[in-house]
Amino acid sequence: MEPAVQIDRLTKEFTRRDGTLVKAIDDADLVVEPGEFVVLLGPSGCGKTTLLRTIAGLETPDRGQIRVSGKTVFSSDERVLVTPSQRNLSMMFQSYALWPHMTVRNNVRYPLENRRA
């Protein structure tokens, strides 16, 4: 059985206004098995959200590979970049990205019921 998520040598850099580079993700590796529960812990600014955004396809990594359920959704070597809508994933943001007219339950339910199979 393929890992639910597999990340190899993932790197994402941002450029500050002064031109200096900041590595938000630095050569990261991660394997999440099906049914496994994973928690990302760390101080503010350490790259947790950037990592999740790259998996979801909301940020494009600079280097490395991301596989979801055995399918390559990003590879710098193979020049693969699958759009967020084609990744069959959803992401619940920490705040301010919820539908204000829906309950928490309905916000969680919405992407699951409306995803493309």
ABEGO torsion letter per residue (X at the ends): XBBABBBBGBBBBBBBAAGBBBBABBGBBBBBBBGBBBBBBEBBGAGAAAAAAAAAGABBBABEBBBBGGBBABBAAAGBBBBAAAAGBBBBBABGABBAABBAAAAAAAAAAABBX
